[in-house]
Amino acid sequence: MVYTIPGIRFPAVPPICKCSGSTVNGDRRTPMSLFLRKDSSARKIVVSKSTHDSGSVLSTANAASDKVLVPGTGSNRSSTLAGLSETSDPASEDTQVLHDVDNQTMEADEKLIEETDQDHQSLPVDNVDGDQAPLEEISIPSKSNNADFTVRSIPPPGGGQRIYEIDPYLLNHREHLDYRYGQYRRMREAIDQNEGGLEAFSRGYEKLGFTRSATGITYREWAPGAMSAALIGDFNNWNPTADIMTRNEFGVWEIFLPNNADGSSSIPHGSRVKIRMDTPSGIKDSIPAWIKFSVQPPGEIPYNGIYYDPPEEEKYVFQHPRPKKPKSLRIYESHVGMSSTEPIINTYANFRDDVLPRIKKLGYNAVQIMAIQEHSYYASFGYHVTNFFAPSSRCGTPEELKSLIDKAHELGLLVLMDIVHSHASKNVLDGLNSFDGTDGHYFHSGSRGYHWMWDSRLFNYGSWEVLRFLLSNARWWLEEYKFDGFRFDGVTSMMYAHHGLETVFTGNYNEYFGFATDVDAVVYLMLVNDMIHGLYPEAVSIGEDVSGMPAFCIPIQDGGIGFDYRLHMAIADKWIELLKKSDEDWKMGDIVHTLVNRRWSEKCVAYAESHDQALVGDKTLAFWLMDKDMYHSMALDSPSTPAIDRGVPLHKMIRLITMGLGGEGYLNFMGNEFGHPEWIDFPRGDQHLPGGALVPGNNFSYDKCRRRFDLGDAKNLRYRGMKEFDRAMQHLEESFGFMTSGHQYVSRKDEGDKIIVFERGDLVFVFNFHWSNSYSDYRVGCLKPGKYKIVLDSDDPLFGGFNRLDHSAEYFTFDGNYDNRPRSFLVYTPSRTAVVYALAPDDSELVKSETEDENEAETS
């Protein structure tokens, strides 16, 4: 996630202070949806142990035993199938409501928990209006020809109680958590009763927006605030009186356009379309909310909605099945538009042909694509979404995006989408903001619905139609485009009232389960993960959470939120913190603690740096390490400098130890694998802020909005060595699977020698962070006996190293306790090197039976 000053987006860190208690008001009809800025200085998280560490055994964070009152979130919520969701004025909300926990509601929650064996039981459904439209009133057109749709059933909710076995400290907050799970179960039951289930509810795109049948086109739009509506476009010469829409009792406007006399479509494929509405804010023309494609006309600012329905012969037909989900994820984070070596906006087709093979060769098994959802402001990095169902037209057509994904599947790569459901662009003409002329349509009204740091609108997750819209949006990308999963952006921002601004997460459980928590938003996350994993059990769901929310990656039926992975965001911050210090001040224990500090049984994706660290206003690791020397001292035939001699080795070591200890998955932003020498600066003009300050632009230049892959390929440059090392890292993990091994043990953190030694799976990692000292006959502990050999050496000449190790050498173990290990062997560890040792193949089977019991004991 990146941050914004109006018109410009770059990392920003406001002053930090403790949150002085909850002052948030709540309305039980409209639960809060509260958002958090990613504050890189506020990521202090204390969590339970995830590794054996002889130096410092981590323990579960102490949680306060004080009972936390459950916020009044939704016990009287109005939920209608296709109608109005009430919104509240924050100024009129009664704070007393927060303290008024309905005993009957809580008793109902407890009863739900006790009756977990009774599937589809009758649950209390709160409904202020009391009227709901039956599903049968809306016809459902046939499904897309190129969607591999199979009717699936999403399992009913479970008991939600296993989280207390996984983390007993959660028992202190059982009232809140049981209430939250009860709200989730009630919503599931309401959807079952009124929509035919979550599977049907998440197919809103088959009812709303444009749907085609054999006899014509139906267009529907939820706009309860509008007083009249008409469909206009090229097809009717933009005549506002030609195609008047009718409104039902739920605020859904509808029109049916029969086929032409010759059987052709009444709206030609590729036509511009908009909806004209008479609203409380006046007459306005808007792009349909469910539009599947939109484009920006040359020389114009607002986008135009496009009726996208190509003839069968032009539709892309997928040829390749989705790859199986790998045991461990190695993610190549990428942005299609800036993936060219030239200063241009790259295309889906070029990315398919030029970049995907590169990703495969590097050894990654997943590509995560940013900025897919249409966004009118390119410099938002795709995070100010205007059209949620439309792929960005800058890079090509929907069919070309499908071709890209199909090619990735042919290469065996998963394709993950960086999906933005945490906020939306505030644009009125081509976005969702004030779509029907009211402030609280898709979003909370007033200040509660506006994120001042991101300059964007915040969804009302307590609204029935907002749930339909967002759930259907996630479903659409899975069905229509065959994405293999999502990285949900800004999830922390969704889960808390304080937006994470001026807040420090210390790990105290009271920070997660109190009035600052938006139960509606958490329930939405549970529902969307329910839908994703129910329809596609192989799909991957990753959440960007900086807070350390407990049970974030625990299955929903056990009481968790249901993500597969959490991004381990504290690691990147730690490296930046260390790089601002001298080498002498690096603490080995501090490095290890940050890497292993994650919640027990919850998987993490680790990264040394992502796109956030590459933006203007920040620095990549390579820039922190080598700065301007990267421009004139990277040629192999030119003299090196102290900065280069330090930077290249540390760049490799930082990435390997992050992968080795940081999580069960790994992520890299494109170009960072070879130390890309330039930051990212999107084309932009000068910006005048409301206060009068001027933020200089770059004359709309694309020069810094590209990736110089040619530098990493050049055999005469040191960038190539860093790229080859990153490639070797990926293939090492592919061969040994160490990231997902149950065996992890840190045996040495020597502050004097600057040495870290640990085991991960069957490998022994030795890191020497000392700037000048190399050590001969250095003893390292290990678990398994036998003969070890080097399988990865950062000092290898192929990786730009100094070739100080003999790769033919064999290292034999001898018995005797050392660093709390039953065996050890002697190595030579040069300064600023990382070396990985593995049992020689001919020895590995001989010791298998001998060490099985020991390995099992270590794992337990």
MIVEXTI-672131 format. One line per field, with one value per residue (C-alpha): residue in one letter; x, y, z. Coordinates in steps of 0.25 Angstrom, whole numbers, plus 2048, in hexadecimal, padded with zeros to 3 digits. Layout:
! MIVEXTI-672131
res [A|...] .
x [X|...] .
y [Y|...] .
z [Z|...] .
! end
This chain:
! MIVEXTI-672131
res [M|V|Y|T|I|P|G|I|R|F|P|A|V|P|P|I|C|K|C|S|G|S|T|V|N|G|D|R|R|T|P|M|S|L|F|L|R|K|D|S|S|A|R|K|I|V|V|S|K|S|T|H|D|S|G|S|V|L|S|T|A|N|A|A|S|D|K|V|L|V|P|G|T|G|S|N|R|S|S|T|L|A|G|L|S|E|T|S|D|P|A|S|E|D|T|Q|V|L|H|D|V|D|N|Q|T|M|E|A|D|E|K|L|I|E|E|T|D|Q|D|H|Q|S|L|P|V|D|N|V|D|G|D|Q|A|P|L|E|E|I|S|I|P|S|K|S|N|N|A|D|F|T|V|R|S|I|P|P|P|G|G|G|Q|R|I|Y|E|I|D|P|Y|L|L|N|H|R|E|H|L|D|Y|R|Y|G|Q|Y|R|R|M|R|E|A|I|D|Q|N|E|G|G|L|E|A|F|S|R|G|Y|E|K|L|G|F|T|R|S|A|T|G|I|T|Y|R|E|W|A|P|G|A|M|S|A|A|L|I|G|D|F|N|N|W|N|P|T|A|D|I|M|T|R|N|E|F|G|V|W|E|I|F|L|P|N|N|A|D|G|S|S|S|I|P|H|G|S|R|V|K|I|R|M|D|T|P|S|G|I|K|D|S|I|P|A|W|I|K|F|S|V|Q|P|P|G|E|I|P|Y|N|G|I|Y|Y|D|P|P|E|E|E|K|Y|V|F|Q|H|P|R|P|K|K|P|K|S|L|R|I|Y|E|S|H|V|G|M|S|S|T|E|P|I|I|N|T|Y|A|N|F|R|D|D|V|L|P|R|I|K|K|L|G|Y|N|A|V|Q|I|M|A|I|Q|E|H|S|Y|Y|A|S|F|G|Y|H|V|T|N|F|F|A|P|S|S|R|C|G|T|P|E|E|L|K|S|L|I|D|K|A|H|E|L|G|L|L|V|L|M|D|I|V|H|S|H|A|S|K|N|V|L|D|G|L|N|S|F|D|G|T|D|G|H|Y|F|H|S|G|S|R|G|Y|H|W|M|W|D|S|R|L|F|N|Y|G|S|W|E|V|L|R|F|L|L|S|N|A|R|W|W|L|E|E|Y|K|F|D|G|F|R|F|D|G|V|T|S|M|M|Y|A|H|H|G|L|E|T|V|F|T|G|N|Y|N|E|Y|F|G|F|A|T|D|V|D|A|V|V|Y|L|M|L|V|N|D|M|I|H|G|L|Y|P|E|A|V|S|I|G|E|D|V|S|G|M|P|A|F|C|I|P|I|Q|D|G|G|I|G|F|D|Y|R|L|H|M|A|I|A|D|K|W|I|E|L|L|K|K|S|D|E|D|W|K|M|G|D|I|V|H|T|L|V|N|R|R|W|S|E|K|C|V|A|Y|A|E|S|H|D|Q|A|L|V|G|D|K|T|L|A|F|W|L|M|D|K|D|M|Y|H|S|M|A|L|D|S|P|S|T|P|A|I|D|R|G|V|P|L|H|K|M|I|R|L|I|T|M|G|L|G|G|E|G|Y|L|N|F|M|G|N|E|F|G|H|P|E|W|I|D|F|P|R|G|D|Q|H|L|P|G|G|A|L|V|P|G|N|N|F|S|Y|D|K|C|R|R|R|F|D|L|G|D|A|K|N|L|R|Y|R|G|M|K|E|F|D|R|A|M|Q|H|L|E|E|S|F|G|F|M|T|S|G|H|Q|Y|V|S|R|K|D|E|G|D|K|I|I|V|F|E|R|G|D|L|V|F|V|F|N|F|H|W|S|N|S|Y|S|D|Y|R|V|G|C|L|K|P|G|K|Y|K|I|V|L|D|S|D|D|P|L|F|G|G|F|N|R|L|D|H|S|A|E|Y|F|T|F|D|G|N|Y|D|N|R|P|R|S|F|L|V|Y|T|P|S|R|T|A|V|V|Y|A|L|A|P|D|D|S|E|L|V|K|S|E|T|E|D|E|N|E|A|E|T|S] .
x [800|805|800|7FB|7FC|7F1|7F6|803|805|812|815|812|814|80C|810|80E|806|7FF|7F0|7E9|7DE|7D1|7C9|7C2|7B3|7AB|79D|798|791|79D|7AA|7B7|7C1|7CE|7DB|7EA|7F6|802|80B|818|81D|812|814|818|811|813|80F|810|81C|81E|82C|835|840|84A|84D|840|833|827|81A|80C|809|803|7F5|7ED|7E3|7D9|7CC|7CA|7BC|7B7|7B4|7A6|7A8|79C|792|787|78D|784|787|77F|781|782|77F|783|78D|78B|796|798|79E|7AA|7A6|799|79E|79C|7A9|7A1|79D|7AB|7A9|79C|79F|792|791|787|791|79C|794|790|79F|7A2|796|79C|7A9|7A3|79B|7A6|7A2|795|797|78F|788|77E|786|781|781|780|778|773|76B|766|764|76D|76C|76C|777|76E|769|776|77A|788|78E|797|7A5|7B1|7B6|7C4|7C3|7C6|7B9|7B5|7AA|7B0|7AB|7B1|7B2|7A9|7B0|7B7|7B7|7C2|7C8|7D6|7DD|7DC|7E4|7EE|7F0|7EB|7ED|7E1|7D8|7DA|7D2|7C8|7BC|7C1|7C5|7B9|7B1|7B9|7B7|7A8|7A7|7AE|7A4|798|79D|79F|791|78B|792|78D|77F|77E|788|788|796|7A4|7A6|79A|79C|7AA|7A5|7A0|7A6|79C|790|796|79D|79B|796|794|789|784|77A|781|789|785|78B|789|790|78E|78C|782|785|782|774|775|77F|781|78B|793|79E|7A3|797|78C|794|795|786|782|773|775|777|771|773|769|76C|768|765|773|77A|77E|77C|779|777|776|77B|776|77F|77E|774|780|783|790|792|78C|799|7A5|7B1|7BB|7B0|7B2|7A7|7A3|797|791|78B|783|789|788|795|790|790|79C|7A1|7A9|7B0|7A8|7AD|7AE|7B4|7BE|7C7|7CA|7D3|7D9|7D6|7E3|7E4|7D9|7D9|7CD|7CC|7C1|7B9|7BA|7AF|7B9|7B3|7BC|7B7|7BA|7C5|7CC|7CB|7D8|7D6|7DF|7E7|7EF|7EA|7ED|7FA|7F9|7FC|80A|80E|816|814|81F|818|81D|816|814|80D|80A|80A|818|81E|825|833|82F|828|81A|80D|810|804|7FE|804|812|812|80D|818|823|822|81B|826|830|828|827|836|839|832|826|819|80F|80D|806|801|7FE|7F4|7EB|7DE|7DC|7E1|7E0|7ED|7F9|802|7F9|800|7F2|7ED|7E3|7D9|7CE|7C8|7C9|7C5|7CD|7DC|7E5|7E3|7F1|7F7|7ED|7E0|7DA|7DD|7EB|7EB|7E5|7F0|7FA|7F4|7F3|802|806|7FE|805|812|80D|80C|800|7FB|7F7|7EF|7F2|7E4|7DF|7D3|7D8|7D4|7D0|7D3|7CC|7C9|7BB|7BA|7C1|7C1|7B7|7B8|7AA|7A5|796|799|79A|7A6|7A2|79F|7AB|7B2|7B0|7AC|7B3|7C1|7BF|7BF|7CB|7DA|7E1|7EF|7EB|7E2|7D8|7CA|7C7|7BD|7B1|7B3|7A6|79E|798|79A|7A9|7AB|7A5|7AD|7BB|7B8|7B4|7C0|7C9|7C1|7C2|7D1|7D1|7C7|7C9|7D8|7DC|7E5|7EA|7E8|7EA|7F3|7E9|7EE|7ED|7E6|7EB|7E4|7D7|7D7|7D9|7D2|7DF|7E4|7F1|7F5|7FC|7FB|806|803|80A|804|7FB|7EE|7E5|7EA|7E3|7D6|7CF|7C7|7D2|7CF|7C5|7BE|7B6|7C3|7C9|7BC|7BD|7CC|7C6|7BB|7C5|7CF|7C3|7BF|7CD|7D1|7C3|7C2|7D1|7D8|7E5|7E4|7EE|7EA|7F4|7F1|7F9|7F9|803|7FC|7FE|7EF|7EE|7E7|7E9|7EE|7E5|7DA|7CC|7C6|7D0|7CD|7D7|7D6|7DA|7E6|7F1|7FC|800|80A|816|817|820|82C|82E|82D|838|841|83F|841|84E|854|853|85D|86C|86F|874|867|85F|85A|859|84E|846|847|843|837|831|832|82C|822|815|809|809|802|7FF|807|80E|814|822|828|835|82E|822|81C|81B|82A|82C|823|828|829|830|83C|83E|848|852|851|852|85F|866|85F|865|870|866|867|876|87C|874|87C|885|891|891|896|88D|88A|888|879|878|881|877|86A|86B|86E|864|859|85A|85B|84F|846|84B|849|83B|837|83E|838|82D|821|81A|81A|823|820|829|825|829|837|83B|841|84D|84D|846|84E|841|835|827|821|814|812|80C|80B|80D|802|7FD|7F8|7EC|7F5|7FD|809|80F|813|81C|819|822|81C|814|821|820|82F|82E|822|828|832|840|840|84B|854|852|855|862|86E|877|86F|86F|85F|860|867|85C|851|858|858|849|847|84F|848|83A|840|846|838|832|83C|83B|82E|834|82A|81F|827|822|830|836|841|84A|856|860|85E|86C|86D|87C|87F|872|86E|860|85F|851|84B|83F|83A|846|84F|859|85B|867|867|874|86F|87D|883|891|893|893|894|89B|897|88A|881|872|868|85F|855|858|865|86C|874|86F|872|870|863|863|86E|86C|87B|87B|881|874|86D|877|87F|88E|88F|894|88E|891|884|88A|88D|886|882|880|879|87D|875|874|86B|86E|865|85A|85C|85F|86A|873|87D|888|887|88E|885|88A|886|878|874|869|86B|861|865|85D|860|866|85D|864|863|855|84E|858|855|846|841|84C|847|838|835|83E|838|82A|82E|834|827|81E] .
y [800|80E|81B|828|837|83B|839|832|824|821|81B|824|823|82C|82E|822|823|819|818|81F|815|813|820|81A|81A|80F|80C|7FE|7FF|803|7FD|804|802|807|809|809|80F|806|80E|807|80D|807|7F8|7F3|7E5|7DB|7CE|7BF|7B7|7B0|7AB|7A4|7AE|7AA|7B9|7BF|7B6|7BE|7BE|7C1|7D0|7D3|7D7|7E0|7D8|7E3|7E0|7E8|7ED|7E9|7F5|7F6|7F3|7EE|7E8|7F0|7F1|7F3|7E9|7E8|7E0|7EB|7F7|802|801|80C|815|81D|82B|829|836|830|823|820|81B|814|80A|805|800|7FA|7EC|7E5|7D9|7D2|7D4|7CE|7C3|7C0|7C0|7B6|7AD|7AD|7A8|79D|798|797|789|78E|793|79E|7A1|7AC|7B8|7C6|7D0|7DE|7E6|7F4|7F6|7E8|7E6|7DE|7DB|7CC|7C8|7C2|7D0|7D2|7CA|7C4|7C4|7B9|7B8|7BD|7B3|7B3|7B2|7A5|7A6|79A|79A|799|79A|7A2|79B|7A0|7A7|79F|7A1|7AC|7A7|7A1|7AE|7AD|7A0|7A6|7B3|7B2|7C1|7C3|7BD|7CB|7D1|7C6|7CF|7D8|7CC|7C4|7D0|7D2|7C4|7C5|7D1|7C9|7BD|7C6|7CC|7BF|7BA|7C7|7C5|7B7|7BA|7C6|7C4|7B5|7B4|7BB|7B4|7BB|7C8|7C9|7C9|7D7|7DA|7D1|7DA|7E8|7F0|7EB|7DD|7D7|7CC|7C6|7D1|7DE|7E5|7E8|7F3|7F5|7FE|800|80F|812|821|824|829|825|81E|81B|813|81C|819|818|80E|818|825|829|82C|82D|82A|81E|813|817|80D|809|807|7FC|7FD|7FA|806|7FD|804|7FB|7FB|7F0|7F3|7E8|7E4|7EB|7E6|7DE|7D8|7E0|7E6|7F3|7F8|7F5|7F0|7FB|806|811|810|818|819|827|829|835|834|83D|843|846|83F|837|82D|821|815|809|803|7F5|7F9|7EE|7F8|807|80F|81D|825|82C|83A|838|836|82E|81F|81A|80D|803|7F8|7EC|7E0|7DB|7D1|7C3|7C2|7CD|7C8|7C2|7B3|7AE|7A2|79F|79A|7A1|79C|795|79E|79C|798|7A5|7B2|7BA|7C6|7D0|7DD|7E4|7F0|7EE|7FD|7FF|7F2|7F6|7FA|806|813|80F|808|7F9|7F0|7E3|7DD|7E1|7DD|7D0|7CE|7D5|7D5|7C8|7BF|7C7|7C5|7B6|7B5|7BC|7B1|7B8|7B0|7BC|7C9|7D4|7DF|7ED|7F7|7EE|7F5|801|80E|81C|821|819|81E|818|80B|805|808|812|809|80F|803|7F6|7EC|7F2|7EF|7FB|7FF|805|7F8|7F2|7EB|7E1|7D6|7D9|7D8|7CB|7C6|7CB|7C3|7B7|7B8|7B8|7AC|7A5|7A8|7A3|7B0|7B4|7C2|7CA|7D7|7E3|7E6|7F3|7F2|7FB|808|80E|81B|827|82A|82E|82D|820|819|815|821|828|81E|821|82F|82C|82B|81E|815|80B|812|817|825|831|830|821|81E|826|822|82F|829|821|82C|821|81C|811|806|803|7F4|7F3|7F6|7EA|7EF|7F3|7E5|7E0|7E9|7E6|7D7|7D6|7DE|7D4|7C9|7D0|7D0|7C1|7BD|7C6|7C8|7BB|7C2|7B8|7C1|7CF|7D7|7E0|7EE|7F7|7EC|7F2|7FF|7F8|7F1|7FD|80A|813|810|80C|81B|81F|811|808|7F9|7F3|7E5|7E7|7E0|7EC|7F3|7E8|7E5|7F2|7FE|801|7F4|7F5|7E8|7EA|7EB|7DF|7D7|7DC|7D6|7C9|7C9|7CB|7C1|7B7|7BA|7B9|7AC|7A6|7A8|7A6|79D|79F|7AE|7B7|7C2|7CC|7D7|7E4|7E6|7ED|7EC|7DE|7DB|7CD|7C2|7C9|7BD|7B3|7AC|7B2|7A6|7A6|7B5|7BC|7C6|7BB|7C1|7B7|7C1|7CE|7D7|7D8|7E7|7E9|7E3|7EE|7F9|7F2|7F1|800|803|7FB|801|80F|80A|806|7F7|7F7|7FA|7EE|7E5|7D6|7D3|7DF|7DA|7CC|7D1|7D9|7CE|7C3|7CC|7C7|7C0|7B1|7A9|7B5|7B6|7C2|7C8|7CE|7D8|7E1|7EC|7ED|7F8|801|803|806|812|821|825|818|810|801|7F9|7FA|80A|80A|801|807|814|81C|812|809|813|812|806|7FA|7F6|7EA|7F0|7FC|7FF|7FB|805|802|804|7FA|7F0|7F1|7F3|7E7|7DC|7E2|7E3|7D4|7D1|7D9|7D2|7C4|7C5|7CC|7C0|7B6|7BB|7C4|7BC|7B1|7B9|7C4|7D0|7D9|7E5|7E4|7EA|7EA|7DC|7E2|7EF|7F8|805|80F|812|812|81F|81F|82A|836|845|850|84F|85B|856|85D|864|86B|862|85D|84F|84E|844|83D|844|837|82F|81F|81F|819|811|805|7F9|7F8|7E9|7EB|7EF|7E2|7DB|7E2|7D8|7E4|7EA|7E6|7E6|7D9|7D2|7D7|7D2|7C4|7C3|7C6|7BC|7B2|7B5|7B1|7A4|7A0|7A2|79A|78F|78E|795|79B|7A6|79C|793|790|790|79E|7A0|7AC|7A7|7B3|7C2|7C7|7D6|7D6|7CE|7D3|7C5|7BF|7B0|7A9|79C|79D|78F|787|793|79A|7A9|7B1|7C0|7C8|7D7|7DC|7E6|7E1|7D5|7C7|7BB|7AE|7A1|7A7|79D|79D|794|78A|780|775|76D|76B|772|780|788|796|798|7A7|7B1|7C0|7C2|7BA|7C2|7BF|7C8|7D3|7CD|7CB|7BC|7B9|7AB|79E|798|78A|78A|780|783|777|778|773|770|779|783|791|79D|794|78B|77C|77D|788|78A|794|79E|7AA|7B6|7C2|7D0|7D5|7C7|7BE|7AF|7A4|796|789|77A|774|76B|75E|761|766|759|752|75B|75C|751|755|764|762|762|76D|776|773|777|784|787|785] .
z [800|7FD|803|7FD|7FE|7F4|7E7|7EB|7F2|7F9|807|812|821|82B|839|842|84F|857|855|861|862|859|856|84A|84A|844|83E|840|833|82B|831|830|824|829|822|824|81E|81D|827|825|832|83A|837|845|846|851|84D|850|84D|83F|841|84A|84E|858|85B|85E|85F|85A|861|85F|861|86F|86D|877|87E|87F|878|86B|868|85A|851|84D|83E|837|840|839|82C|820|816|809|7FC|7F2|7FA|803|80E|819|81C|828|82B|834|83B|83F|845|853|85A|865|85A|85A|869|867|864|861|86B|861|856|85E|863|854|851|85C|857|849|84E|856|849|840|83B|836|828|822|82F|830|835|839|82D|831|827|82A|81D|81E|80F|806|7F7|7F4|7EB|7E0|7DC|7D5|7C9|7C8|7BB|7B6|7BB|7B3|7A8|7AC|7BB|7C1|7CA|7D2|7DC|7E9|7F7|802|80F|81A|826|830|83F|83F|84C|849|849|858|858|84E|856|864|867|85E|869|870|864|861|863|857|84F|851|84E|841|83D|840|837|82C|82E|82E|821|81A|81F|819|80C|80C|80F|805|7FA|7F9|7FF|7FE|7F1|7EB|7F2|7ED|7DE|7DF|7D1|7CB|7D0|7D1|7C6|7B8|7B5|7A8|7A4|797|796|79A|7A5|7B3|7BB|7CA|7D3|7E2|7E4|7EF|7F0|7E2|7DE|7D0|7C7|7B8|7B0|7A6|79D|78E|78C|78E|78A|799|799|7A8|7A4|79B|7A6|7B3|7BE|7C9|7D8|7E1|7F0|7F3|7EB|7DF|7D2|7C6|7B7|7AC|79E|794|789|77C|771|76A|778|77A|788|78B|791|788|78E|791|793|79D|7A8|7B4|7BD|7BF|7CC|7D3|7E1|7ED|7E8|7DB|7CD|7CB|7C1|7C7|7C2|7C6|7D3|7CE|7C1|7BB|7B3|7B3|7AB|7AB|79E|799|79E|7A9|7B8|7BC|7B7|7AE|7B2|7A6|7A4|7A2|79C|790|786|789|77F|786|794|79A|79D|7A8|7A4|7B1|7BF|7CC|7D2|7DF|7EB|7EF|7FD|7FF|7F7|7F0|7EB|7E0|7E3|7D6|7CF|7C1|7BD|7C2|7BE|7B1|7B0|7A7|7AE|7A9|7AF|7AC|7A7|7AC|79F|7A1|7B0|7AB|7A1|7A7|7B7|7BA|7B4|7BC|7C9|7C6|7C3|7D0|7D8|7DD|7DD|7DE|7D8|7E0|7D7|7DC|7D6|7CF|7D3|7CB|7D1|7CA|7D1|7CC|7D8|7E2|7DF|7DD|7EB|7E8|7E0|7D8|7D1|7D9|7CF|7C3|7C1|7BE|7AF|7AF|7AD|7A3|7A2|7AB|7A1|7A2|7B1|7B0|7A6|7B0|7BB|7B2|7AE|7BD|7C0|7B4|7BB|7C8|7CF|7D8|7D5|7E1|7E0|7E9|7EC|7F3|7FB|807|800|7F3|7EA|7EE|7E0|7DD|7CE|7CB|7D9|7E4|7EC|7ED|7E3|7E5|7EA|7F9|802|808|7FC|7FC|807|815|815|81B|820|823|815|811|813|814|812|806|801|7FD|801|80B|809|812|815|81C|810|809|7FB|7FE|802|7F6|7ED|7F4|7F5|7E7|7E3|7E9|7E2|7D5|7D4|7D8|7CE|7C2|7C2|7C9|7D4|7DE|7EA|7F0|7F8|800|801|80D|816|823|81E|81D|82B|834|837|839|82B|832|832|83E|844|848|848|854|853|85F|85C|860|854|84B|852|857|852|848|840|835|836|829|821|828|825|816|816|81C|811|805|80A|80C|7FE|7F8|7FF|7FD|7EE|7EC|7F7|7EF|7EF|7F7|800|806|80F|811|820|828|835|838|83A|841|83A|82D|825|82D|825|827|82C|837|83B|832|827|81D|815|811|813|81A|814|81E|81C|828|821|817|821|829|81E|81B|82A|82A|81D|824|82E|82D|82B|83A|83F|838|843|83F|849|844|836|83A|843|838|82E|837|83E|838|83E|840|835|82D|820|81B|80E|811|809|80A|801|7F9|7F0|7FC|7FE|7EF|7EE|7EE|7FC|801|7FC|7F8|800|7F4|7F5|804|803|7F6|7F3|7E8|7E6|7DF|7D3|7D0|7D8|7D3|7C7|7CA|7C2|7CB|7D9|7E4|7F0|7FF|7FD|7F2|7F9|805|7FE|7F4|7FF|809|7FE|7FC|80B|80F|804|808|817|815|80C|816|823|820|81C|814|807|800|7F8|7EF|7E7|7D9|7D6|7E5|7E3|7DC|7E4|7DA|7DB|7D9|7E1|7DC|7D8|7D0|7C6|7CC|7CC|7D6|7E1|7E9|7F7|7FE|807|7FC|7FC|7EF|7ED|7E0|7D5|7CC|7BF|7BD|7BA|7B9|7BB|7CA|7C7|7C1|7C4|7BE|7BD|7B3|7BF|7C6|7B9|7B5|7B7|7BA|7C5|7D4|7D3|7CC|7D8|7E2|7D8|7D7|7E6|7E7|7DD|7E4|7F1|7EA|7E5|7F2|7F9|7ED|7EF|7FF|803|80F|810|814|81C|82A|82F|832|83C|83F|846|846|846|849|84B|84C|840|839|835|834|832|831|82B|822|81D|819|817|820|81D|822|821|824|824|829|820|821|829|822|82B|829|82F|834|83B|838|83E|837|839|82F|82E|821|816|813|806|801|7F9|7F9|7FB|7FA|7F7|7EA|7DF|7D7|7E1|7E1|7ED|7F0|7EF|7FC|7FE|7F8|7F4|7F3|801|80A|819|822|82F|83C|849|855|859|854|854|859|84D|84E|843|83C|831|82D|822|81C|81D|815|819|813|80E|80F|80D|80D|810|80D|80F|803|7FC|7FF|80E|80F|80E|817|823|820|829|834|835|833|841|844|839|83E|84C|847|83F|84A] .
! end
